[in-house]
């Protein structure tokens, strides 16, 4: 028997599906409809900046997962939160894992010189907000009440 939706944010792990589809879409269109990229030296600068962004995304992921693990709460968007996490990366973003996913999409685009990753990264971020973040926010507001609403006032959704 499944739990009511007020006890879980979603029945579907939308972020995994969304970002995987975005990566596949960007790769397919990169081959099917190649777009121009910048020439040297700007392409070299973007390549290096892409690696820095990729490292930042990885740090966001690791820091977020460590904060969730320390709080003994789930990372799964299909399971209800047992604790409200407001430390680590959650002190400056309410959704650092999703922010990291979007930043990684941009980083891949910069490293590979493929503009499609920018478009699909932005689409994935918007879609994640609608299908995952907003339901998660409703779940957390029901679960933690004023404590979560105060957190929402202090910390922005993305950054």
N, C-alpha and C positions, 0 to 999 in steps of 0.2 A: 504494500500500500504506500503511495507516495504522500509526501508531506504537503500541506497547503502552501500556496505561493507566499503567504506572509511569513512563513518560517524559512523559506529559501529564496534567494534573489531571482533565480531562474531555473528552469528545468533543462536548459540547453547551455552548454559551455560555449557561448557565442564568441568570446574573444579568440579562442583557438581557431575556430572555423573562419572568422573574419580575417584574421591576419594571415592564415595559411592561404585563403583564397586571394588575398591581396598580393602575396608574394608570387603565387602561381600566375595570376593575371598580369602582373608586371613583367614576369619572365617571358610569358607568351607574347605580349605586345612588344617587348624589346626585340624579339626576333621577327615578328610579323610586320610591325610598323616601327622600324628603328627611327629614333629621333636624334637630331644633331646634339653634340655635346661640345663643351668649350675646348679650345685648343690650349697648348702650353703657353704660358706657365700657369694659367688659371686652373687647368685640369689637374696639374700636380698639386696645387694648393688645396683644391677640393678633395683630392684623393687623401691627402694627409689629414685634412679636417674630418673626413669621413671616418677615418680610423679613430680619431679622438672621440667623435660622437658615438661610435660603436663601443668604445671602452666605457664611455659615460652610461650608455644604455645597460651594459653588463653590470656596472656598479649599482645602478638603480635596481636591477633585478635581484642581485645578490643581497643588497641592503634590505630590500623589501621582504624577500623570503626569510632572511634572518630575523627581521622584526616580527613577522607573522609567527615564525617558529618559537621565538622567545615568549610571545603572548599565548602560545598553544591554541592558535585558531587556524582555521582552514585557509588555503589559498584557492580552493576550488570555487568557482562562481556558482556552482549548483548546490553548494552546501551553506547552511546558515552560519553566520559569524557567532563565535562564542565570546569574543572579546573585541572591544573597540581599540584598534591600534592607532596611536597618534605620535609615535616616536620614530626615529630613523628617517627614512625618506618620506614617511607619512606626515612628518612635521612641516613639509613644504608642498606636498602634493597629496590629494586624497586618493589619487590613482597612479602611483609611481610605476606599477608594473605595466599598465596600459601606456603610460607616457614612455616608458622604456621601449615597448613594442613599436610605437610610432617613431621614436627617435632612431631605432634600429633600421626601420624601413628607409628613412631619410639617409642614414649612414651608408646603407647598401647602395642606394642610388648614387651617392657621391663617390664611393669606392669603385663601383662598376662603371660609372659614367653613363648611367641609364635613367633618364628623366622620368620614365614611367613609375619608378619607385616613389617619387615625390607625390605624384597624383594619387596613386593607390594607397600610399601611407596616410594622406589626408582623408581620403574616403574611408579607410579602415578606422581612423580615429573618430570620425563623425559617426560612423555606423556603430562602433563600440559604445560611444556615448549613449546613443539611442537604445540599443538592444541590451547592453550590459550595465553601464554605469548608472543610468537613471533608475532601473529596477533595483540595483544594489543600494542606491541611496534611499529608496523607499523602504527597503528591507532594514537597513541600518537605523533609519528614523523610527520605525516601528519597534525595533529591538532595543535601541539605546536611548530613545527619546531626546530629552533636553541636552544630554551629554553630546549626542551626535550633532544636534542643531547648533550648539555652541562651537563644536569643531568645524562645522561647515562655514560658520562666520569667520573663523580664524584662518582657515586653510582653503586655498582655491582648488577647484576641481582638477585642473591639469597642472599648472605651475604658477 
